[in-house]
Amino acid sequence: LPVLTMPGIAGLVLSLGMAVDANVLIFERIREEFQAGKAAGEAVSRGYGRAFTAIFDSNLTTVITGVILFVVGTGPVRGFAIMLISGVVISMFTALVVTRLVFDHTVNGDSRKPFKMLCLFRNAKFDFMKLTKYTVSISFTFIAVALAIFAYRLSTNKASVLSVDLTGGTSIVYNLKEDAKPAVSDIRAALNDFDNAAIIQYQEGVASSSLLIKTGETAETKKGSAVENKDVGAYVTKILQEKFPAAELVPASVDEVGSMVGADLKKSGTYAVIFSLIAILVYVGFRFQFGFGLGALVALAHDALISIAIFSLCGRQISLIVITAVLTIIGYSVNDTVVVFDRIREMLRHDKKLSFYDLCNAAVNQCLSRTVVTSLTTIFAASALFAFGDGSIFD
């Protein structure tokens, strides 16, 4: 059984942020029923009924992503997947069953007085479709430029864009004296003769900081096999301790990934992404139409690529945990897309004469308040990981 790891805790925090989504969908539907003049009991009942398909479809796509992560992933990725799936399934149960019980026992069914609810966008009528040609052009131009930069860095210095767990190498984390931290440039100069492409980063924790060094050398490489006992971690530690004795560097962890293992991890990560895309295409195509599935595929590919592009431009390395995060973005992206699709499907049943242009605008505007609220709660959770996480969790 997987143990609780930092990626697992990250999955829990993210699940908390996403858990409110089902409730928001239900509350939005209840508000619409009140606007239609329904009594409280009927508004609650119809609100739950009309929100069910959107909740089921949107959350199931996230579960599909989590299952693929568990099947294809290894180690901490599996822990993340288990926590994410558990969080989504439990949040669906509490939203559809527990909160309904609370409503049934606390609401006066005959009351005509609407519940007090914050409405961020009342009767929103933004013309989103009018901006399509500009937003699409800007997005895809940015993605193309960023990926070109990524490809150039990959061809000139693979270690600058891919982490040790994908390329093979040695990762060492040091505890050190806070007031004697050597500059990154000085550390690079000390290691330059051994590996001039080493990744050197300080990781800021809540109470203290640590030093992370990732080198592409292992016991399998030419330089790595030439050091004493073929122990790259001990060799790097010796260099740094001799050069910076005042820092009192102590290795907290040393992880070595062979080139074959790195290749296998890269392959499993690629398979996870491909299988997730295929599964989502099939499911959305089955639940709606094949054209809807293709549209969802393009949307989530855009979201994943633009996230990778921004991440890479920030100078960070793509790792197995980052691939996990990208897969989570894929599941989360299609979650919102499916909610909009559900509105389109519902509107098509009532008005088949509405143009595609007006249909899309109306669906997005009707879901706008829910999209903003759910996005904000997830951003709050991600911000906590960003502020208090370190190492791979920070990524």
ZAMAR-371726 format. One record per residue (C-alpha): residue number from 1; y, x, z. Coordinates in nm, 4 decimals. Example, Ala and Ser with C-alpha at 12.3 -4.5 7.8 and 13.67 -1.06 7.14 Angstrom:
# residues 2
+------+----------+----------+----------+
! resi !    north !     east !       up !
+------+----------+----------+----------+
!    1 !  -0.4500 !   1.2300 !   0.7800 !
!    2 !  -0.1060 !   1.3670 !   0.7140 !
+------+----------+----------+----------+
This chain:
# residues 395
+------+----------+----------+----------+
! resi !    north !     east !       up !
+------+----------+----------+----------+
!    1 !   0.0000 !   0.0000 !   0.0000 !
!    2 !   0.3507 !   0.1313 !  -0.0842 !
!    3 !   0.5602 !   0.2346 !   0.2156 !
!    4 !   0.9189 !   0.1212 !   0.2689 !
!    5 !   1.1374 !   0.3737 !   0.0859 !
!    6 !   1.5085 !   0.3934 !   0.0084 !
!    7 !   1.4475 !   0.2370 !  -0.3373 !
!    8 !   1.2620 !  -0.0425 !  -0.1547 !
!    9 !   1.5613 !  -0.0971 !   0.0723 !
!   10 !   1.7818 !  -0.0968 !  -0.2393 !
!   11 !   1.5590 !  -0.3715 !  -0.3833 !
!   12 !   1.6050 !  -0.5720 !  -0.0619 !
!   13 !   1.9847 !  -0.5348 !  -0.0661 !
!   14 !   1.9994 !  -0.6336 !  -0.4342 !
!   15 !   1.7749 !  -0.9348 !  -0.3657 !
!   16 !   2.0230 !  -1.0477 !  -0.0980 !
!   17 !   2.3033 !  -1.0312 !  -0.3515 !
!   18 !   2.1048 !  -1.2286 !  -0.6105 !
!   19 !   1.9627 !  -1.4804 !  -0.3612 !
!   20 !   2.2816 !  -1.6886 !  -0.3555 !
!   21 !   2.2503 !  -1.7630 !  -0.7301 !
!   22 !   2.0079 !  -2.0547 !  -0.6969 !
!   23 !   2.2252 !  -2.2125 !  -0.4275 !
!   24 !   2.5372 !  -2.1747 !  -0.6405 !
!   25 !   2.3623 !  -2.3434 !  -0.9354 !
!   26 !   2.2602 !  -2.6365 !  -0.7132 !
!   27 !   2.6053 !  -2.6721 !  -0.5554 !
!   28 !   2.7744 !  -2.6667 !  -0.8987 !
!   29 !   2.5436 !  -2.9472 !  -1.0158 !
!   30 !   2.6070 !  -3.1505 !  -0.6974 !
!   31 !   2.9815 !  -3.1175 !  -0.7532 !
!   32 !   2.9417 !  -3.2472 !  -1.1101 !
!   33 !   2.7503 !  -3.5505 !  -0.9789 !
!   34 !   3.0309 !  -3.6256 !  -0.7320 !
!   35 !   3.2806 !  -3.6025 !  -1.0186 !
!   36 !   3.0679 !  -3.8588 !  -1.2033 !
!   37 !   3.1137 !  -4.0985 !  -0.9080 !
!   38 !   2.7690 !  -4.0691 !  -0.7479 !
!   39 !   2.7049 !  -4.1250 !  -0.3753 !
!   40 !   2.6122 !  -3.8217 !  -0.1643 !
!   41 !   2.2363 !  -3.8929 !  -0.1532 !
!   42 !   2.2082 !  -3.9417 !  -0.5289 !
!   43 !   2.4399 !  -3.6466 !  -0.5978 !
!   44 !   2.2179 !  -3.4143 !  -0.3926 !
!   45 !   1.8975 !  -3.5474 !  -0.5493 !
!   46 !   2.0252 !  -3.5231 !  -0.9083 !
!   47 !   2.1912 !  -3.1896 !  -0.8375 !
!   48 !   1.8601 !  -3.0336 !  -0.7342 !
!   49 !   1.6803 !  -3.1957 !  -1.0263 !
!   50 !   1.9272 !  -3.0780 !  -1.2909 !
!   51 !   1.9466 !  -2.7254 !  -1.1496 !
!   52 !   1.5691 !  -2.6749 !  -1.1259 !
!   53 !   1.4987 !  -2.5649 !  -1.4850 !
!   54 !   1.7848 !  -2.3114 !  -1.4853 !
!   55 !   1.6723 !  -2.1709 !  -1.1481 !
!   56 !   1.3084 !  -2.1513 !  -1.2539 !
!   57 !   1.3710 !  -1.9905 !  -1.5941 !
!   58 !   1.6388 !  -1.7465 !  -1.4792 !
!   59 !   1.4475 !  -1.6228 !  -1.1743 !
!   60 !   1.1158 !  -1.6015 !  -1.3564 !
!   61 !   1.2678 !  -1.3542 !  -1.6036 !
!   62 !   1.3615 !  -1.1296 !  -1.3095 !
!   63 !   1.0081 !  -1.1645 !  -1.1685 !
!   64 !   0.8636 !  -1.0678 !  -1.5097 !
!   65 !   1.0738 !  -0.7500 !  -1.5035 !
!   66 !   0.9573 !  -0.6772 !  -1.1480 !
!   67 !   0.5902 !  -0.7245 !  -1.2393 !
!   68 !   0.6233 !  -0.4836 !  -1.5323 !
!   69 !   0.7934 !  -0.2318 !  -1.3015 !
!   70 !   0.5018 !  -0.2594 !  -1.0598 !
!   71 !   0.2315 !  -0.2282 !  -1.3267 !
!   72 !   0.3894 !   0.0580 !  -1.5239 !
!   73 !   0.5890 !   0.2312 !  -1.2480 !
!   74 !   0.4760 !   0.4791 !  -0.9869 !
!   75 !   0.5625 !   0.5679 !  -0.6250 !
!   76 !   0.9040 !   0.4453 !  -0.5078 !
!   77 !   0.9497 !   0.2394 !  -0.8259 !
!   78 !   0.6588 !   0.0199 !  -0.7152 !
!   79 !   0.8179 !  -0.0228 !  -0.3727 !
!   80 !   1.1400 !  -0.1339 !  -0.5408 !
!   81 !   0.9466 !  -0.3791 !  -0.7607 !
!   82 !   0.7580 !  -0.5349 !  -0.4674 !
!   83 !   1.0782 !  -0.5846 !  -0.2676 !
!   84 !   1.2650 !  -0.7293 !  -0.5677 !
!   85 !   0.9859 !  -0.9752 !  -0.6560 !
!   86 !   0.9446 !  -1.0808 !  -0.2917 !
!   87 !   1.3182 !  -1.1338 !  -0.2530 !
!   88 !   1.3474 !  -1.3463 !  -0.5685 !
!   89 !   1.0420 !  -1.5623 !  -0.4894 !
!   90 !   1.1471 !  -1.6198 !  -0.1278 !
!   91 !   1.5064 !  -1.6991 !  -0.2286 !
!   92 !   1.3757 !  -1.9598 !  -0.4774 !
!   93 !   1.1691 !  -2.1211 !  -0.1991 !
!   94 !   1.4597 !  -2.1323 !   0.0466 !
!   95 !   1.6995 !  -2.2653 !  -0.2176 !
!   96 !   1.4711 !  -2.5392 !  -0.3510 !
!   97 !   1.2860 !  -2.6403 !  -0.0323 !
!   98 !   1.4607 !  -2.5250 !   0.2862 !
!   99 !   1.8183 !  -2.6102 !   0.1853 !
!  100 !   1.6973 !  -2.9459 !   0.0486 !
!  101 !   1.5467 !  -3.0266 !   0.3905 !
!  102 !   1.8799 !  -2.9375 !   0.5519 !
!  103 !   2.0653 !  -3.1710 !   0.3124 !
!  104 !   1.8163 !  -3.4551 !   0.3687 !
!  105 !   1.8602 !  -3.4348 !   0.7473 !
!  106 !   2.2363 !  -3.3842 !   0.7624 !
!  107 !   2.3903 !  -3.5801 !   0.4728 !
!  108 !   2.4795 !  -3.9487 !   0.4844 !
!  109 !   2.3252 !  -4.0653 !   0.1570 !
!  110 !   2.5610 !  -4.3631 !   0.1180 !
!  111 !   2.8808 !  -4.1606 !   0.1615 !
!  112 !   3.1110 !  -4.1511 !  -0.1422 !
!  113 !   3.3230 !  -3.8697 !  -0.0034 !
!  114 !   3.2668 !  -3.5491 !  -0.2086 !
!  115 !   3.1754 !  -3.2289 !  -0.0265 !
!  116 !   3.4558 !  -2.9776 !   0.0104 !
!  117 !   3.3772 !  -2.6967 !  -0.2350 !
!  118 !   3.5861 !  -2.4135 !  -0.3702 !
!  119 !   3.6250 !  -2.4412 !  -0.7478 !
!  120 !   3.7387 !  -2.1152 !  -0.9065 !
!  121 !   3.7861 !  -2.2594 !  -1.2549 !
!  122 !   3.8603 !  -2.6317 !  -1.2600 !
!  123 !   3.8106 !  -2.7811 !  -1.6098 !
!  124 !   3.8090 !  -2.4343 !  -1.7692 !
!  125 !   3.8718 !  -2.4408 !  -2.1455 !
!  126 !   3.8985 !  -2.0738 !  -2.2416 !
!  127 !   3.8366 !  -1.9983 !  -2.6088 !
!  128 !   3.5846 !  -1.7159 !  -2.5612 !
!  129 !   3.4467 !  -1.7426 !  -2.9141 !
!  130 !   3.7881 !  -1.6600 !  -3.0591 !
!  131 !   3.7635 !  -1.3103 !  -2.9047 !
!  132 !   3.4106 !  -1.2435 !  -3.0320 !
!  133 !   3.4950 !  -1.0134 !  -3.3227 !
!  134 !   3.7201 !  -0.7993 !  -3.1007 !
!  135 !   3.4852 !  -0.7786 !  -2.8002 !
!  136 !   3.1794 !  -0.7048 !  -3.0151 !
!  137 !   3.3647 !  -0.4333 !  -3.2076 !
!  138 !   3.4967 !  -0.2679 !  -2.8890 !
!  139 !   3.1596 !  -0.2828 !  -2.7113 !
!  140 !   2.9497 !  -0.1434 !  -2.9923 !
!  141 !   3.2044 !   0.1253 !  -3.0800 !
!  142 !   3.2026 !   0.2392 !  -2.7176 !
!  143 !   2.8206 !   0.2369 !  -2.7065 !
!  144 !   2.7951 !   0.4329 !  -3.0332 !
!  145 !   3.0409 !   0.7017 !  -2.9173 !
!  146 !   2.8861 !   0.7316 !  -2.5698 !
!  147 !   2.5311 !   0.7563 !  -2.7075 !
!  148 !   2.6431 !   1.0199 !  -2.9579 !
!  149 !   2.7823 !   1.2248 !  -2.6665 !
!  150 !   2.4560 !   1.1671 !  -2.4760 !
!  151 !   2.2488 !   1.2841 !  -2.7761 !
!  152 !   2.4628 !   1.5975 !  -2.8137 !
!  153 !   2.4262 !   1.6865 !  -2.4447 !
!  154 !   2.0527 !   1.6158 !  -2.4664 !
!  155 !   2.0110 !   1.8560 !  -2.7580 !
!  156 !   2.2248 !   2.1339 !  -2.6056 !
!  157 !   2.1301 !   2.1077 !  -2.2369 !
!  158 !   1.8521 !   1.8612 !  -2.1570 !
!  159 !   1.8812 !   1.9189 !  -1.7813 !
!  160 !   2.2404 !   1.7919 !  -1.7823 !
!  161 !   2.1350 !   1.4371 !  -1.8794 !
!  162 !   1.7702 !   1.4054 !  -1.7711 !
!  163 !   1.6538 !   1.4608 !  -1.4141 !
!  164 !   1.3703 !   1.6839 !  -1.3012 !
!  165 !   1.1258 !   1.3928 !  -1.2744 !
!  166 !   1.1579 !   1.3360 !  -1.6516 !
!  167 !   1.1859 !   1.6917 !  -1.7817 !
!  168 !   0.9779 !   1.8774 !  -1.5230 !
!  169 !   1.1301 !   2.1218 !  -1.2746 !
!  170 !   1.2008 !   2.1740 !  -0.9055 !
!  171 !   1.4278 !   1.9622 !  -0.6864 !
!  172 !   1.5410 !   2.1046 !  -0.3495 !
!  173 !   1.7488 !   1.9282 !  -0.0835 !
!  174 !   1.9164 !   2.1467 !   0.1835 !
!  175 !   2.0666 !   2.0612 !   0.5178 !
!  176 !   2.3608 !   2.2886 !   0.5941 !
!  177 !   2.6528 !   2.3562 !   0.8253 !
!  178 !   2.9355 !   2.1169 !   0.7411 !
!  179 !   3.2270 !   2.3548 !   0.8003 !
!  180 !   3.0721 !   2.6386 !   0.5973 !
!  181 !   2.9798 !   2.4616 !   0.2755 !
!  182 !   3.0000 !   2.7027 !  -0.0211 !
!  183 !   3.1768 !   2.5860 !  -0.3356 !
!  184 !   2.9580 !   2.4501 !  -0.6171 !
!  185 !   3.1018 !   2.7164 !  -0.8507 !
!  186 !   2.9940 !   2.9923 !  -0.6084 !
!  187 !   2.6426 !   2.8460 !  -0.5823 !
!  188 !   2.6200 !   2.8279 !  -0.9612 !
!  189 !   2.7284 !   3.1909 !  -0.9888 !
!  190 !   2.4591 !   3.2914 !  -0.7371 !
!  191 !   2.1864 !   3.1105 !  -0.9349 !
!  192 !   2.3191 !   3.1933 !  -1.2793 !
!  193 !   2.0743 !   3.4770 !  -1.3498 !
!  194 !   1.7778 !   3.2581 !  -1.2587 !
!  195 !   1.8845 !   2.9257 !  -1.4139 !
!  196 !   2.2294 !   2.8736 !  -1.5621 !
!  197 !   2.1525 !   2.5046 !  -1.6304 !
!  198 !   2.0722 !   2.4095 !  -1.2695 !
!  199 !   2.2188 !   2.0823 !  -1.1421 !
!  200 !   2.4105 !   2.1370 !  -0.8165 !
!  201 !   2.5462 !   1.8423 !  -0.6166 !
!  202 !   2.6642 !   1.7688 !  -0.2650 !
!  203 !   2.5304 !   1.4368 !  -0.1361 !
!  204 !   2.7621 !   1.2760 !   0.1154 !
!  205 !   2.5818 !   1.0795 !   0.3869 !
!  206 !   2.7229 !   0.8653 !   0.6689 !
!  207 !   2.6928 !   1.1382 !   0.9341 !
!  208 !   2.6483 !   1.4561 !   0.7325 !
!  209 !   2.6124 !   1.5907 !   0.3815 !
!  210 !   2.3307 !   1.7725 !   0.2066 !
!  211 !   2.3031 !   1.9999 !  -0.0939 !
!  212 !   2.0862 !   1.8987 !  -0.3902 !
!  213 !   1.9738 !   2.1604 !  -0.6417 !
!  214 !   1.7631 !   2.0723 !  -0.9447 !
!  215 !   1.6317 !   2.3510 !  -1.1636 !
!  216 !   1.4196 !   2.3231 !  -1.4756 !
!  217 !   1.2014 !   2.6128 !  -1.3569 !
!  218 !   0.8541 !   2.5535 !  -1.2103 !
!  219 !   0.5382 !   2.7553 !  -1.1541 !
!  220 !   0.4497 !   2.6700 !  -1.5167 !
!  221 !   0.7649 !   2.8147 !  -1.6793 !
!  222 !   0.8190 !   3.1789 !  -1.7753 !
!  223 !   1.0818 !   3.2550 !  -1.5086 !
!  224 !   0.9155 !   3.0406 !  -1.2450 !
!  225 !   0.5756 !   3.2051 !  -1.2851 !
!  226 !   0.7370 !   3.5491 !  -1.2443 !
!  227 !   0.8732 !   3.4859 !  -0.8912 !
!  228 !   0.6772 !   3.5674 !  -0.5759 !
!  229 !   0.3769 !   3.3335 !  -0.5314 !
!  230 !   0.5190 !   3.1275 !  -0.8209 !
!  231 !   0.7195 !   2.9414 !  -0.5531 !
!  232 !   1.0484 !   2.8457 !  -0.7194 !
!  233 !   1.1762 !   2.6561 !  -0.4127 !
!  234 !   1.1275 !   2.9572 !  -0.1837 !
!  235 !   1.2876 !   3.1893 !  -0.4399 !
!  236 !   1.6010 !   2.9736 !  -0.4787 !
!  237 !   1.6237 !   2.9325 !  -0.1002 !
!  238 !   1.6050 !   3.3100 !  -0.0528 !
!  239 !   1.8896 !   3.3683 !  -0.3023 !
!  240 !   2.1152 !   3.1116 !  -0.1358 !
!  241 !   2.0406 !   3.2161 !   0.2230 !
!  242 !   2.1190 !   3.5801 !   0.1394 !
!  243 !   2.4379 !   3.4864 !  -0.0471 !
!  244 !   2.5676 !   3.2236 !   0.1996 !
!  245 !   2.4320 !   3.3052 !   0.5499 !
!  246 !   2.7176 !   3.1208 !   0.7245 !
!  247 !   2.6106 !   2.7897 !   0.5648 !
!  248 !   2.2756 !   2.8046 !   0.7497 !
!  249 !   2.0901 !   2.6433 !   0.4584 !
!  250 !   1.7566 !   2.4868 !   0.5550 !
!  251 !   1.5358 !   2.3194 !   0.2909 !
!  252 !   1.4724 !   1.9562 !   0.3884 !
!  253 !   1.2504 !   1.8753 !   0.0913 !
!  254 !   1.1117 !   2.0558 !  -0.2130 !
!  255 !   0.9637 !   1.8550 !  -0.5013 !
!  256 !   0.8103 !   2.0191 !  -0.8055 !
!  257 !   0.7300 !   1.8181 !  -1.1174 !
!  258 !   0.5231 !   1.9835 !  -1.3906 !
!  259 !   0.6115 !   1.9377 !  -1.7573 !
!  260 !   0.3043 !   1.7190 !  -1.8172 !
!  261 !   0.3896 !   1.4961 !  -1.5212 !
!  262 !   0.7518 !   1.4724 !  -1.6392 !
!  263 !   0.6330 !   1.3699 !  -1.9866 !
!  264 !   0.4031 !   1.1044 !  -1.8369 !
!  265 !   0.6851 !   0.9633 !  -1.6217 !
!  266 !   0.9166 !   0.9532 !  -1.9234 !
!  267 !   0.6473 !   0.7715 !  -2.1221 !
!  268 !   0.5836 !   0.5177 !  -1.8438 !
!  269 !   0.9583 !   0.4513 !  -1.8135 !
!  270 !   0.9878 !   0.3950 !  -2.1891 !
!  271 !   0.6883 !   0.1606 !  -2.1866 !
!  272 !   0.8389 !  -0.0346 !  -1.8958 !
!  273 !   1.1616 !  -0.0950 !  -2.0910 !
!  274 !   0.9799 !  -0.1920 !  -2.4131 !
!  275 !   0.7331 !  -0.4251 !  -2.2381 !
!  276 !   1.0183 !  -0.5910 !  -2.0457 !
!  277 !   1.2116 !  -0.6608 !  -2.3662 !
!  278 !   0.9037 !  -0.8038 !  -2.5404 !
!  279 !   0.8093 !  -1.0204 !  -2.2391 !
!  280 !   1.1612 !  -1.1618 !  -2.2090 !
!  281 !   1.1804 !  -1.2268 !  -2.5864 !
!  282 !   0.8494 !  -1.4171 !  -2.5755 !
!  283 !   0.9342 !  -1.6171 !  -2.2633 !
!  284 !   1.2865 !  -1.7189 !  -2.3666 !
!  285 !   1.1620 !  -1.7967 !  -2.7182 !
!  286 !   0.8866 !  -2.0162 !  -2.5691 !
!  287 !   1.1146 !  -2.1992 !  -2.3248 !
!  288 !   1.4009 !  -2.2506 !  -2.5731 !
!  289 !   1.3730 !  -2.1344 !  -2.9356 !
!  290 !   1.2938 !  -1.8024 !  -3.0995 !
!  291 !   1.6595 !  -1.7668 !  -3.1992 !
!  292 !   1.7586 !  -1.7997 !  -2.8349 !
!  293 !   1.5101 !  -1.5222 !  -2.7515 !
!  294 !   1.6653 !  -1.2901 !  -3.0112 !
!  295 !   2.0140 !  -1.3696 !  -2.8805 !
!  296 !   1.9063 !  -1.2914 !  -2.5235 !
!  297 !   1.7460 !  -0.9662 !  -2.6452 !
!  298 !   2.0684 !  -0.8488 !  -2.8113 !
!  299 !   2.2760 !  -0.9450 !  -2.5056 !
!  300 !   2.0578 !  -0.7635 !  -2.2545 !
!  301 !   2.0179 !  -0.4598 !  -2.4820 !
!  302 !   2.3990 !  -0.4459 !  -2.4961 !
!  303 !   2.4254 !  -0.4666 !  -2.1155 !
!  304 !   2.1602 !  -0.1978 !  -2.0622 !
!  305 !   2.3067 !   0.0398 !  -2.3218 !
!  306 !   2.6655 !   0.0060 !  -2.2032 !
!  307 !   2.5518 !   0.0676 !  -1.8425 !
!  308 !   2.3602 !   0.3806 !  -1.9470 !
!  309 !   2.6624 !   0.4953 !  -2.1488 !
!  310 !   2.9035 !   0.4615 !  -1.8537 !
!  311 !   2.6518 !   0.6243 !  -1.6187 !
!  312 !   2.6013 !   0.9212 !  -1.8515 !
!  313 !   2.9760 !   0.9663 !  -1.9095 !
!  314 !   3.0135 !   0.9961 !  -1.5303 !
!  315 !   2.8024 !   1.3129 !  -1.5544 !
!  316 !   2.4957 !   1.1701 !  -1.3800 !
!  317 !   2.1311 !   1.2342 !  -1.4771 !
!  318 !   1.8904 !   0.9718 !  -1.6059 !
!  319 !   1.5948 !   0.9589 !  -1.3655 !
!  320 !   1.2990 !   0.7324 !  -1.2959 !
!  321 !   1.5069 !   0.5435 !  -1.0377 !
!  322 !   1.7863 !   0.4998 !  -1.2951 !
!  323 !   1.5339 !   0.3559 !  -1.5429 !
!  324 !   1.4339 !   0.1158 !  -1.2638 !
!  325 !   1.7996 !   0.0172 !  -1.2238 !
!  326 !   1.8299 !  -0.0381 !  -1.6014 !
!  327 !   1.5250 !  -0.2669 !  -1.5928 !
!  328 !   1.6849 !  -0.4582 !  -1.3065 !
!  329 !   2.0011 !  -0.4945 !  -1.5177 !
!  330 !   1.7833 !  -0.6316 !  -1.7974 !
!  331 !   1.6327 !  -0.8905 !  -1.5624 !
!  332 !   1.9701 !  -0.9751 !  -1.4124 !
!  333 !   2.1443 !  -0.9930 !  -1.7515 !
!  334 !   1.8959 !  -1.2386 !  -1.8963 !
!  335 !   1.9226 !  -1.4411 !  -1.5735 !
!  336 !   2.2836 !  -1.5313 !  -1.6542 !
!  337 !   2.2075 !  -1.5754 !  -2.0257 !
!  338 !   1.9297 !  -1.8248 !  -1.9489 !
!  339 !   2.1663 !  -2.0295 !  -1.7293 !
!  340 !   2.4085 !  -2.0596 !  -2.0237 !
!  341 !   2.1186 !  -2.1402 !  -2.2595 !
!  342 !   2.0105 !  -2.4178 !  -2.0228 !
!  343 !   2.3585 !  -2.5725 !  -2.0526 !
!  344 !   2.3450 !  -2.5449 !  -2.4325 !
!  345 !   2.0019 !  -2.7130 !  -2.4377 !
!  346 !   2.1288 !  -2.9941 !  -2.2130 !
!  347 !   2.4421 !  -3.0488 !  -2.4229 !
!  348 !   2.2399 !  -3.0544 !  -2.7464 !
!  349 !   2.0386 !  -3.3469 !  -2.6086 !
!  350 !   2.3550 !  -3.5521 !  -2.5541 !
!  351 !   2.5692 !  -3.4471 !  -2.8513 !
!  352 !   2.3935 !  -3.3028 !  -3.1559 !
!  353 !   2.7133 !  -3.3219 !  -3.3661 !
!  354 !   2.9009 !  -3.0600 !  -3.1619 !
!  355 !   2.9678 !  -2.7438 !  -3.3655 !
!  356 !   2.8047 !  -2.4153 !  -3.2653 !
!  357 !   3.1503 !  -2.2697 !  -3.1910 !
!  358 !   3.2468 !  -2.5540 !  -2.9539 !
!  359 !   2.8981 !  -2.5695 !  -2.8032 !
!  360 !   2.9062 !  -2.2029 !  -2.6966 !
!  361 !   3.2591 !  -2.2259 !  -2.5598 !
!  362 !   3.1787 !  -2.5390 !  -2.3592 !
!  363 !   2.8566 !  -2.3931 !  -2.2143 !
!  364 !   3.0190 !  -2.0673 !  -2.1040 !
!  365 !   3.3184 !  -2.2495 !  -1.9541 !
!  366 !   3.0956 !  -2.4878 !  -1.7582 !
!  367 !   2.8994 !  -2.1910 !  -1.6151 !
!  368 !   3.2066 !  -1.9734 !  -1.5569 !
!  369 !   3.2575 !  -2.0513 !  -1.1875 !
!  370 !   2.8886 !  -1.9910 !  -1.1107 !
!  371 !   2.8868 !  -1.6667 !  -1.3134 !
!  372 !   3.1854 !  -1.5231 !  -1.1263 !
!  373 !   3.0577 !  -1.6239 !  -0.7796 !
!  374 !   2.7071 !  -1.4857 !  -0.8378 !
!  375 !   2.8406 !  -1.1670 !  -0.9973 !
!  376 !   3.0704 !  -1.1074 !  -0.6997 !
!  377 !   2.7898 !  -1.1459 !  -0.4447 !
!  378 !   2.5762 !  -0.8983 !  -0.6401 !
!  379 !   2.8708 !  -0.6585 !  -0.6686 !
!  380 !   2.9137 !  -0.6789 !  -0.2894 !
!  381 !   2.5486 !  -0.5775 !  -0.2431 !
!  382 !   2.5716 !  -0.3001 !  -0.5032 !
!  383 !   2.8948 !  -0.1754 !  -0.3429 !
!  384 !   2.7105 !  -0.1348 !  -0.0122 !
!  385 !   2.4479 !   0.0792 !  -0.1888 !
!  386 !   2.7275 !   0.2760 !  -0.3562 !
!  387 !   2.9141 !   0.3348 !  -0.0288 !
!  388 !   2.6230 !   0.4125 !   0.2018 !
!  389 !   2.3454 !   0.5275 !  -0.0318 !
!  390 !   2.2917 !   0.8896 !  -0.1212 !
!  391 !   2.0918 !   1.0801 !  -0.3825 !
!  392 !   1.8994 !   0.8496 !  -0.6152 !
!  393 !   2.0249 !   0.5366 !  -0.4348 !
!  394 !   2.3825 !   0.6375 !  -0.5177 !
!  395 !   2.2769 !   0.6531 !  -0.8840 !
+------+----------+----------+----------+
